[in-house]
Amino acid sequence: MNKDVKELALEQVKQNGGLLSVVPKAVIEAPEDLSVVYTPGVAAVSTAIVEDKELVRELTMKKNTIAMVSDGSAVLGLGNIGPEAALPVMEGKSALFKRFGNIDTIPIVLATQDVEEIIQTVKAISPTFGAINLEDISAPRCFEIERRLNAECAIPVFHDDQHGTAIVALAATFNSLKLIGKSKEDIKVVINGGGAAGIAITRKFLAAGIQHILVVDKTGILNERESESLVSHHVEIAKVTNRQFISGTLPDALVDADIFIGVSQANVLQAEWIQQMAEKPVIFALANPIPEILPEEALAAGAYIVGTGRSDYPNQINNVLAFPGLFRGALDAQATKITEEMQIAAAVAIANLVPETELTPTNIMPKVFQQNVAEVVARAVIASV
């Protein structure tokens, strides 16, 4: 009997001692090599950087290295599992950065979940890196950590769980609109899940010109007029969404909606609710590993386009399409921030990788292993700087 993927994963890391290693770029085979790589030769490199600190981006690993920082508080579907158990996930994503973006990535897991300690630690290590990718840090702490670090660091700081998901969801939306014949200004979008990804998707869609958005969380539709019952980050998002001040729960929100985006939990979308949506409804059920509704059920209920985060269904909406090229472009441009404009440019580039002549309800996204994805995204990011 074939082994399942979990058995293979355990065997692989046990045999190799994890997924990553450090490999020198210079040959060290003779005494003269040692003199060049280390002392006395390395003093010339340090002296050059003393004279011009900006040379650190050209003369050291900073040029092509990022840190993958996590406190293990919101890991995949595993929850708050702590830094040690988060490390394999950080190694895995670091391997994806190398494979798809040729970016060297150092996983760093922190034995603290204190906001201020995380901020100060990342600031302290930032001179080593060209950018910081925050990973699997729970909301709402992740919002403050990213905001502060972007304000206080001289390199880009990016929380991929928020923005990477938002970028690919936006790309999928752009291509879906081409198929359903509707404009971004006119559509109604329902986002189910008010955590890090849901809030980021909302803000990204607003920045891209999609204005009619309802955000639904466990408490129901976020409504500014009912803000006394909301947590602070929900109050902020309620002020820029739901301008009709609609109350109720998910089925109420879905009436006449064009697009449903789920970043919540398994099986929360009922088939009959899809029948109350607008003509040619679009369903992006992104909860993993079990989506908000299975694609076959959504299609049977009348969905026109269905996307998930899974590779075993058509229209995989996976942030691996975004983050390698986004960081590649930011590093090559020596950017100090990853801006909203760069992220929207990445979404447009991802969408355009599927030619309009090839767009179908089951083919709205490029494939993860399409060779030029990161390169195209990086070029778009650089052009937007």
Salt bridges, closest charged atoms under 4 A:
GLU11 OE2 - LYS3 NZ 2.62
GLU54 OE1 - ARG57 NE 3.98
ASP71 OD2 - ARG141 NH2 2.71
ASP104 OD2 - LYS25 NZ 3.98
ASP104 OD1 - LYS98 NZ 2.82
GLU116 OE2 - ARG148 NH2 3.00
GLU135 OE2 - LYS93 NZ 2.99
GLU144 OE2 - ARG147 NH2 3.05
GLU144 OE2 - ARG148 NH1 3.86
GLU146 OE2 - HIS163 NE2 2.92
GLU152 OE1 - LYS123 NZ 2.86
GLU152 OE2 - ARG148 NE 2.53
ASP160 OD2 - LYS93 NZ 2.30
ASP161 OD2 - HIS159 NE2 3.18
GLU224 OE1 - ARG243 NH2 2.63
GLU236 OE1 - ARG203 NH2 3.80
ASP258 OD1 - LYS182 NZ 2.53
ASP312 OD2 - ARG310 NH2 2.68
ASP332 OD1 - ARG328 NH2 2.89
GLU340 OE2 - LYS204 NZ 2.89
GLU375 OE2 - ARG379 NH1 2.81
